[in-house]
């Protein structure tokens, strides 16, 4: 059988397609991102309103959060080791857990995993030598056993890791010290600040990390911008993160109709913002 794998709205390595690739290759099938004359097509959709174009005469299986949050990989595929040769990536991409303890209205995870966090596979089943272990867990700090497993594995095998993303609100002295002992890609850690009302918890997490010797310059923080956010509320969060020495960047809800915020977000994606004052950053005409 010839199998074609498609991710029409992203150029990044797709974990689901990587596991599907391993599964079909194990069966002796020909699998690829550019397979000609396929007998079966898999399409993984990340974002809503993605336009799908494919041959209706060929059997197709469609999934992903942008298509249907309830569709999941069959257990026999989900347990497979990702096929890293599919993209030629320097990363070993995977999830030790799936799901989150939060129920953020803007996030698809509660629909994907309505029962909370569940264990998927050990880091040993994801990592391959000479790669960075890139974990896409929704909130690994919420599962202490799973985080401890990753910590022990990384230290034992001298593995460099990248978490996407960590939860400031779950940082404590114990896991902060563990994070400090691990090797992180680019010496950075990635966190998020999604809700303005969590300000005290975010600051507390930063302070704990600082107290164990993790400098704020190592903390890159995703700021999710809601549909209702205005420039002043965005500027307020940005200013606090910069005062604590963190490096913020923005992700704007597509339903936010303030074009000024979109322009600011694009500006903040460039390294040149480091040489700007906060007034220049938040001046859409600068």
C-alpha positions, 0 to 999 in steps of 0.5 A: 500500500502507498500512503500519503501524509498531509499537514496542510496548515503547518510546515512543522513536524506533525507528531500524529503523522510521524506515528502513523508513518511508523505504523504503516512502515512496520506493515511494509507500506510505502509512506511519505509526505509526497507519495505519488498515486497513494492508496490511502491519505491521512490529513492532520488539520491544526487550525479551524477553517483550513481549506482541504483539497484532495482526491475524493476517489482515494480513501482519506482519514482526517483528524486533528484539532482543527477538524474534529477535537474528538478524533484520536489516534487508535491505541495501536498507532498512538503507542508507536515511536515517532518516525523522525526520518519523515521530516529529517528533524534534529528533534525527537518529538513526542508526548509523555502525557496528554491533557491538562488540569486547566479548562481555558475557554480558548484552548482545544485541549479540554475537548481533546482530553476531557478526562484530564491528564493521561500517560502516553509513553515513556521518554525512552520510547520517544528519544533517539541518540544525538537529538534534542528531546522536544516534549509537546505535553500540554502541562507536564508539571501537572503530572509529578510522576511523569515530570520526575520520569523525564527528569531522571531520563534526561540526567541519566542519558545526558539528554538536552530537552525542550518543553513546550510550554511550562506552567508558571503556576505549578512551579515550586522549589522542588521542580524548579531545582530539577529544571535547573539541573536539566540541559535545555535547548539554547539554555532557554525554558518556555512558559506562558502567561495567558490570563491577566488575573494570574499575575501574582501566580506568574510573578511567584513562579518567576521568583521561585525560578530565580531563587534556585539560580535560573535567571529570568533571561532564560525564560521565554514567555508566550503571552496569549492575547484574547479577543477582548484584550486591548493595547493597554492590557497587553502592554501591562503584561509585557511591562511586568515580564520585562521588569522581571527580565523575561523575554515575552512574545505574543500570540493573538486570538484571530478574533481580536479585531484591533489591527494595532495589536496585530502590528505590535505582535509582528514587531515583537517577533523581530529581535530588534524589539530588544533595542526599543523602549516600551513606548516604541514597541507599543506605538503601532506607527513606530 
